[in-house]
Amino acid sequence: MASTLLKIFVKPNARQIRYQWLDKDILKVDIPAPPENNKANNYLKEYLSKQLHIDVQSIEIKGGKTSKHKFVLIPLSLDEIKEKLP
């Protein structure tokens, strides 16, 4: 199974959730969760798991846990991710 280390720029405390591709492999996600006590990270993982139809435990934040710039390991190929997040 292919995995992708996706670069994600997170904007916490947004009014609503939305995402956009900034580049071929950089995703920007606005999330309505605060960046404290891991709330934004957990929200991001839950959102990605629902959108990509994968188990939340299979999504790993590999870098940037306390930063807006994150590296997230997702057990799908980049093409599969882009199919589900056009």
N, CA, C and O atoms as CSV, one atom per row, in Angstrom:
chain,resi,resn,atom,element,x,y,z
A,1,MET,N,N,0.844,-1.177,0.000
A,1,MET,CA,C,0.000,0.000,0.000
A,1,MET,C,C,0.892,1.244,0.000
A,1,MET,O,O,1.848,1.335,0.771
A,2,ALA,N,N,0.574,2.177,-0.855
A,2,ALA,CA,C,1.344,3.423,-0.949
A,2,ALA,C,C,0.961,4.367,0.182
A,2,ALA,O,O,-0.190,4.413,0.616
A,3,SER,N,N,1.944,5.112,0.644
A,3,SER,CA,C,1.707,6.146,1.651
A,3,SER,C,C,2.266,7.461,1.138
A,3,SER,O,O,3.191,7.481,0.326
A,4,THR,N,N,1.701,8.552,1.615
A,4,THR,CA,C,2.130,9.879,1.193
A,4,THR,C,C,2.415,10.720,2.419
A,4,THR,O,O,1.619,10.761,3.358
A,5,LEU,N,N,3.560,11.394,2.405
A,5,LEU,CA,C,3.877,12.382,3.423
A,5,LEU,C,C,3.445,13.729,2.852
A,5,LEU,O,O,4.144,14.333,2.039
A,6,LEU,N,N,2.278,14.180,3.296
A,6,LEU,CA,C,1.650,15.375,2.729
A,6,LEU,C,C,2.015,16.601,3.545
A,6,LEU,O,O,1.968,16.579,4.775
A,7,LYS,N,N,2.378,17.668,2.853
A,7,LYS,CA,C,2.619,18.949,3.524
A,7,LYS,C,C,1.266,19.633,3.673
A,7,LYS,O,O,0.539,19.817,2.697
A,8,ILE,N,N,0.940,20.006,4.912
A,8,ILE,CA,C,-0.342,20.660,5.172
A,8,ILE,C,C,-0.100,21.935,5.958
A,8,ILE,O,O,0.566,21.928,6.993
A,9,PHE,N,N,-0.650,23.031,5.451
A,9,PHE,CA,C,-0.619,24.307,6.157
A,9,PHE,C,C,-1.977,24.451,6.841
A,9,PHE,O,O,-3.011,24.492,6.175
A,10,VAL,N,N,-1.971,24.528,8.163
A,10,VAL,CA,C,-3.212,24.578,8.937
A,10,VAL,C,C,-3.462,25.998,9.434
A,10,VAL,O,O,-2.571,26.649,9.979
A,11,LYS,N,N,-4.686,26.461,9.235
A,11,LYS,CA,C,-5.093,27.748,9.788
A,11,LYS,C,C,-6.149,27.460,10.856
A,11,LYS,O,O,-7.308,27.210,10.525
A,12,PRO,N,N,-5.758,27.493,12.146
A,12,PRO,CA,C,-6.718,27.211,13.217
A,12,PRO,C,C,-7.655,28.391,13.464
A,12,PRO,O,O,-7.442,29.484,12.939
A,13,ASN,N,N,-8.673,28.163,14.253
A,13,ASN,CA,C,-9.664,29.178,14.635
A,13,ASN,C,C,-10.397,29.793,13.452
A,13,ASN,O,O,-10.824,30.946,13.514
A,14,ALA,N,N,-10.544,29.030,12.376
A,14,ALA,CA,C,-11.283,29.519,11.207
A,14,ALA,C,C,-12.780,29.470,11.500
A,14,ALA,O,O,-13.224,28.742,12.388
A,15,ARG,N,N,-13.545,30.242,10.753
A,15,ARG,CA,C,-15.010,30.231,10.943
A,15,ARG,C,C,-15.620,28.908,10.504
A,15,ARG,O,O,-16.563,28.413,11.121
A,16,GLN,N,N,-15.079,28.345,9.444
A,16,GLN,CA,C,-15.601,27.071,8.937
A,16,GLN,C,C,-14.453,26.268,8.346
A,16,GLN,O,O,-13.381,26.794,8.048
A,17,ILE,N,N,-14.716,24.980,8.189
A,17,ILE,CA,C,-13.677,24.123,7.623
A,17,ILE,C,C,-13.690,24.247,6.106
A,17,ILE,O,O,-14.744,24.231,5.470
A,18,ARG,N,N,-12.500,24.371,5.548
A,18,ARG,CA,C,-12.371,24.350,4.098
A,18,ARG,C,C,-10.923,24.029,3.762
A,18,ARG,O,O,-10.025,24.189,4.588
A,19,TYR,N,N,-10.721,23.580,2.546
A,19,TYR,CA,C,-9.378,23.225,2.129
A,19,TYR,C,C,-9.138,23.694,0.707
A,19,TYR,O,O,-10.078,23.914,-0.055
A,20,GLN,N,N,-7.883,23.843,0.363
A,20,GLN,CA,C,-7.510,24.128,-1.024
A,20,GLN,C,C,-6.088,23.633,-1.254
A,20,GLN,O,O,-5.258,23.633,-0.344
A,21,TRP,N,N,-5.827,23.218,-2.466
A,21,TRP,CA,C,-4.487,22.793,-2.845
A,21,TRP,C,C,-3.686,24.032,-3.203
A,21,TRP,O,O,-4.085,24.783,-4.094
A,22,LEU,N,N,-2.565,24.263,-2.530
A,22,LEU,CA,C,-1.699,25.392,-2.819
A,22,LEU,C,C,-0.689,25.033,-3.906
A,22,LEU,O,O,-0.228,25.902,-4.645
A,23,ASP,N,N,-0.355,23.765,-3.996
A,23,ASP,CA,C,0.584,23.262,-4.975
A,23,ASP,C,C,0.207,21.806,-5.214
A,23,ASP,O,O,-0.757,21.317,-4.625
A,24,LYS,N,N,0.941,21.111,-6.058
A,24,LYS,CA,C,0.567,19.726,-6.359
A,24,LYS,C,C,0.583,18.820,-5.144
A,24,LYS,O,O,-0.114,17.805,-5.122
A,25,ASP,N,N,1.383,19.173,-4.109
A,25,ASP,CA,C,1.439,18.314,-2.926
A,25,ASP,C,C,1.398,19.106,-1.618
A,25,ASP,O,O,1.866,18.625,-0.586
A,26,ILE,N,N,0.842,20.312,-1.658
A,26,ILE,CA,C,0.686,21.123,-0.446
A,26,ILE,C,C,-0.787,21.480,-0.290
A,26,ILE,O,O,-1.400,22.069,-1.180
A,27,LEU,N,N,-1.335,21.110,0.855
A,27,LEU,CA,C,-2.743,21.339,1.142
A,27,LEU,C,C,-2.862,22.382,2.239
A,27,LEU,O,O,-2.127,22.339,3.225
A,28,LYS,N,N,-3.792,23.323,2.069
A,28,LYS,CA,C,-4.096,24.299,3.120
A,28,LYS,C,C,-5.467,23.937,3.674
A,28,LYS,O,O,-6.427,23.769,2.922
A,29,VAL,N,N,-5.549,23.817,4.992
A,29,VAL,CA,C,-6.820,23.460,5.625
A,29,VAL,C,C,-7.131,24.483,6.714
A,29,VAL,O,O,-6.343,24.684,7.638
A,30,ASP,N,N,-8.289,25.125,6.590
A,30,ASP,CA,C,-8.794,26.020,7.631
A,30,ASP,C,C,-9.686,25.180,8.540
A,30,ASP,O,O,-10.613,24.518,8.075
A,31,ILE,N,N,-9.395,25.214,9.848
A,31,ILE,CA,C,-10.191,24.410,10.767
A,31,ILE,C,C,-10.701,25.264,11.928
A,31,ILE,O,O,-9.999,26.156,12.404
A,32,PRO,N,N,-11.916,24.990,12.376
A,32,PRO,CA,C,-12.520,25.780,13.458
A,32,PRO,C,C,-12.153,25.274,14.846
A,32,PRO,O,O,-13.000,25.247,15.739
A,33,ALA,N,N,-10.913,24.877,15.034
A,33,ALA,CA,C,-10.457,24.399,16.343
A,33,ALA,C,C,-9.267,25.246,16.778
A,33,ALA,O,O,-8.481,25.691,15.942
A,34,PRO,N,N,-9.134,25.468,18.066
A,34,PRO,CA,C,-8.004,26.261,18.565
A,34,PRO,C,C,-6.703,25.455,18.533
A,34,PRO,O,O,-6.724,24.225,18.588
A,35,PRO,N,N,-5.568,26.164,18.445
A,35,PRO,CA,C,-4.283,25.471,18.369
A,35,PRO,C,C,-3.700,25.109,19.726
A,35,PRO,O,O,-2.480,25.117,19.890
A,36,GLU,N,N,-4.535,24.795,20.691
A,36,GLU,CA,C,-4.020,24.455,22.016
A,36,GLU,C,C,-4.483,23.064,22.434
A,36,GLU,O,O,-5.522,22.579,21.985
A,37,ASN,N,N,-3.706,22.441,23.287
A,37,ASN,CA,C,-4.014,21.107,23.819
A,37,ASN,C,C,-4.270,20.079,22.720
A,37,ASN,O,O,-5.090,19.176,22.889
A,38,ASN,N,N,-3.568,20.217,21.596
A,38,ASN,CA,C,-3.664,19.268,20.488
A,38,ASN,C,C,-5.025,19.252,19.792
A,38,ASN,O,O,-5.293,18.361,18.986
A,39,LYS,N,N,-5.892,20.230,20.094
A,39,LYS,CA,C,-7.241,20.242,19.515
A,39,LYS,C,C,-7.219,20.400,18.000
A,39,LYS,O,O,-7.966,19.720,17.297
A,40,ALA,N,N,-6.371,21.290,17.489
A,40,ALA,CA,C,-6.295,21.502,16.035
A,40,ALA,C,C,-5.761,20.247,15.338
A,40,ALA,O,O,-6.273,19.857,14.289
A,41,ASN,N,N,-4.745,19.620,15.910
A,41,ASN,CA,C,-4.190,18.393,15.314
A,41,ASN,C,C,-5.235,17.282,15.276
A,41,ASN,O,O,-5.395,16.609,14.258
A,42,ASN,N,N,-5.941,17.094,16.381
A,42,ASN,CA,C,-6.968,16.050,16.431
A,42,ASN,C,C,-8.098,16.336,15.455
A,42,ASN,O,O,-8.595,15.427,14.791
A,43,TYR,N,N,-8.504,17.595,15.367
A,43,TYR,CA,C,-9.560,17.968,14.422
A,43,TYR,C,C,-9.109,17.684,12.991
A,43,TYR,O,O,-9.866,17.137,12.189
A,44,LEU,N,N,-7.870,18.060,12.681
A,44,LEU,CA,C,-7.334,17.822,11.343
A,44,LEU,C,C,-7.343,16.333,11.007
A,44,LEU,O,O,-7.765,15.949,9.916
A,45,LYS,N,N,-6.884,15.499,11.925
A,45,LYS,CA,C,-6.859,14.057,11.683
A,45,LYS,C,C,-8.265,13.497,11.487
A,45,LYS,O,O,-8.486,12.673,10.599
A,46,GLU,N,N,-9.215,13.939,12.311
A,46,GLU,CA,C,-10.596,13.461,12.171
A,46,GLU,C,C,-11.199,13.909,10.841
A,46,GLU,O,O,-11.888,13.138,10.173
A,47,TYR,N,N,-10.938,15.147,10.466
A,47,TYR,CA,C,-11.456,15.662,9.191
A,47,TYR,C,C,-10.884,14.864,8.016
A,47,TYR,O,O,-11.626,14.433,7.133
A,48,LEU,N,N,-9.575,14.672,8.010
A,48,LEU,CA,C,-8.956,13.914,6.924
A,48,LEU,C,C,-9.464,12.482,6.883
A,48,LEU,O,O,-9.689,11.936,5.802
A,49,SER,N,N,-9.647,11.870,8.041
A,49,SER,CA,C,-10.129,10.493,8.065
A,49,SER,C,C,-11.535,10.384,7.457
A,49,SER,O,O,-11.829,9.425,6.743
A,50,LYS,N,N,-12.394,11.355,7.738
A,50,LYS,CA,C,-13.750,11.333,7.165
A,50,LYS,C,C,-13.714,11.578,5.658
A,50,LYS,O,O,-14.378,10.875,4.895
A,51,GLN,N,N,-12.949,12.561,5.238
A,51,GLN,CA,C,-12.894,12.905,3.818
A,51,GLN,C,C,-12.246,11.811,2.979
A,51,GLN,O,O,-12.657,11.568,1.845
A,52,LEU,N,N,-11.241,11.158,3.534
A,52,LEU,CA,C,-10.489,10.152,2.788
A,52,LEU,C,C,-10.993,8.734,3.026
A,52,LEU,O,O,-10.505,7.786,2.410
A,53,HIS,N,N,-11.976,8.586,3.926
A,53,HIS,CA,C,-12.575,7.286,4.243
A,53,HIS,C,C,-11.522,6.289,4.730
A,53,HIS,O,O,-11.450,5.154,4.259
A,54,ILE,N,N,-10.710,6.747,5.685
A,54,ILE,CA,C,-9.712,5.880,6.301
A,54,ILE,C,C,-9.797,6.036,7.819
A,54,ILE,O,O,-10.378,6.993,8.329
A,55,ASP,N,N,-9.217,5.096,8.514
A,55,ASP,CA,C,-9.237,5.099,9.975
A,55,ASP,C,C,-8.383,6.244,10.519
A,55,ASP,O,O,-7.269,6.466,10.044
A,56,VAL,N,N,-8.896,6.964,11.504
A,56,VAL,CA,C,-8.177,8.110,12.067
A,56,VAL,C,C,-6.825,7.701,12.654
A,56,VAL,O,O,-5.883,8.493,12.636
A,57,GLN,N,N,-6.719,6.477,13.173
A,57,GLN,CA,C,-5.455,6.012,13.752
A,57,GLN,C,C,-4.383,5.773,12.694
A,57,GLN,O,O,-3.200,5.684,13.020
A,58,SER,N,N,-4.788,5.668,11.429
A,58,SER,CA,C,-3.807,5.428,10.368
A,58,SER,C,C,-3.165,6.727,9.867
A,58,SER,O,O,-2.252,6.687,9.042
A,59,ILE,N,N,-3.633,7.868,10.356
A,59,ILE,CA,C,-3.079,9.172,9.977
A,59,ILE,C,C,-2.105,9.604,11.069
A,59,ILE,O,O,-2.457,9.648,12.248
A,60,GLU,N,N,-0.878,9.922,10.661
A,60,GLU,CA,C,0.162,10.284,11.622
A,60,GLU,C,C,0.737,11.652,11.314
A,60,GLU,O,O,1.127,11.919,10.178
A,61,ILE,N,N,0.794,12.515,12.300
A,61,ILE,CA,C,1.480,13.798,12.138
A,61,ILE,C,C,2.949,13.534,12.441
A,61,ILE,O,O,3.319,13.293,13.590
A,62,LYS,N,N,3.787,13.582,11.403
A,62,LYS,CA,C,5.200,13.239,11.521
A,62,LYS,C,C,6.067,14.439,11.869
A,62,LYS,O,O,7.156,14.282,12.423
A,63,GLY,N,N,5.596,15.623,11.551
A,63,GLY,CA,C,6.376,16.821,11.843
A,63,GLY,C,C,5.470,18.028,11.952
A,63,GLY,O,O,4.431,18.094,11.295
A,64,GLY,N,N,5.862,18.985,12.784
A,64,GLY,CA,C,5.093,20.221,12.902
A,64,GLY,C,C,3.918,20.147,13.844
A,64,GLY,O,O,2.934,20.861,13.655
A,65,LYS,N,N,3.992,19.296,14.863
A,65,LYS,CA,C,2.851,19.159,15.785
A,65,LYS,C,C,2.473,20.472,16.452
A,65,LYS,O,O,1.303,20.690,16.764
A,66,THR,N,N,3.447,21.350,16.675
A,66,THR,CA,C,3.149,22.636,17.319
A,66,THR,C,C,3.281,23.794,16.326
A,66,THR,O,O,3.370,24.953,16.731
A,67,SER,N,N,3.294,23.485,15.048
A,67,SER,CA,C,3.447,24.493,14.002
A,67,SER,C,C,2.226,24.490,13.085
A,67,SER,O,O,1.458,23.528,13.068
A,68,LYS,N,N,2.051,25.562,12.331
A,68,LYS,CA,C,0.988,25.583,11.327
A,68,LYS,C,C,1.375,24.761,10.106
A,68,LYS,O,O,0.511,24.324,9.347
A,69,HIS,N,N,2.678,24.551,9.919
A,69,HIS,CA,C,3.186,23.763,8.799
A,69,HIS,C,C,3.428,22.340,9.293
A,69,HIS,O,O,4.294,22.098,10.133
A,70,LYS,N,N,2.652,21.409,8.757
A,70,LYS,CA,C,2.705,20.032,9.245
A,70,LYS,C,C,3.078,19.068,8.122
A,70,LYS,O,O,2.840,19.333,6.944
A,71,PHE,N,N,3.660,17.964,8.516
A,71,PHE,CA,C,3.908,16.850,7.611
A,71,PHE,C,C,3.073,15.686,8.135
A,71,PHE,O,O,3.292,15.195,9.243
A,72,VAL,N,N,2.118,15.258,7.323
A,72,VAL,CA,C,1.150,14.249,7.755
A,72,VAL,C,C,1.289,13.017,6.860
A,72,VAL,O,O,1.201,13.107,5.635
A,73,LEU,N,N,1.507,11.871,7.498
A,73,LEU,CA,C,1.627,10.610,6.776
A,73,LEU,C,C,0.237,9.993,6.626
A,73,LEU,O,O,-0.459,9.729,7.606
A,74,ILE,N,N,-0.140,9.772,5.374
A,74,ILE,CA,C,-1.466,9.236,5.049
A,74,ILE,C,C,-1.268,7.957,4.242
A,74,ILE,O,O,-0.499,7.953,3.280
A,75,PRO,N,N,-1.945,6.873,4.615
A,75,PRO,CA,C,-1.732,5.588,3.943
A,75,PRO,C,C,-2.464,5.467,2.608
A,75,PRO,O,O,-3.155,4.481,2.354
A,76,LEU,N,N,-2.305,6.475,1.768
A,76,LEU,CA,C,-2.870,6.485,0.417
A,76,LEU,C,C,-1.846,7.137,-0.503
A,76,LEU,O,O,-0.975,7.877,-0.046
A,77,SER,N,N,-1.954,6.862,-1.794
A,77,SER,CA,C,-1.087,7.551,-2.749
A,77,SER,C,C,-1.595,8.986,-2.919
A,77,SER,O,O,-2.737,9.292,-2.578
A,78,LEU,N,N,-0.745,9.851,-3.443
A,78,LEU,CA,C,-1.151,11.244,-3.675
A,78,LEU,C,C,-2.328,11.298,-4.644
A,78,LEU,O,O,-3.227,12.122,-4.479
A,79,ASP,N,N,-2.330,10.431,-5.651
A,79,ASP,CA,C,-3.452,10.395,-6.604
A,79,ASP,C,C,-4.757,10.023,-5.907
A,79,ASP,O,O,-5.805,10.596,-6.204
A,80,GLU,N,N,-4.699,9.067,-4.983
A,80,GLU,CA,C,-5.911,8.663,-4.252
A,80,GLU,C,C,-6.406,9.819,-3.365
A,80,GLU,O,O,-7.610,10.053,-3.258
A,81,ILE,N,N,-5.476,10.529,-2.739
A,81,ILE,CA,C,-5.851,11.665,-1.894
A,81,ILE,C,C,-6.521,12.738,-2.740
A,81,ILE,O,O,-7.551,13.290,-2.353
A,82,LYS,N,N,-5.933,13.031,-3.894
A,82,LYS,CA,C,-6.493,14.081,-4.770
A,82,LYS,C,C,-7.837,13.673,-5.359
A,82,LYS,O,O,-8.666,14.533,-5.656
A,83,GLU,N,N,-8.062,12.378,-5.532
A,83,GLU,CA,C,-9.372,11.897,-6.005
A,83,GLU,C,C,-10.456,12.205,-4.973
A,83,GLU,O,O,-11.572,12.594,-5.319
A,84,LYS,N,N,-10.102,12.023,-3.698
A,84,LYS,CA,C,-11.076,12.202,-2.629
A,84,LYS,C,C,-11.149,13.642,-2.131
A,84,LYS,O,O,-12.146,14.045,-1.533
A,85,LEU,N,N,-10.088,14.420,-2.380
A,85,LEU,CA,C,-10.052,15.847,-2.030
A,85,LEU,C,C,-9.727,16.618,-3.302
A,85,LEU,O,O,-8.601,17.090,-3.464
A,86,PRO,N,N,-10.696,16.754,-4.208
A,86,PRO,CA,C,-10.390,17.415,-5.487
A,86,PRO,C,C,-10.093,18.909,-5.332
A,86,PRO,O,O,-9.820,19.590,-6.321
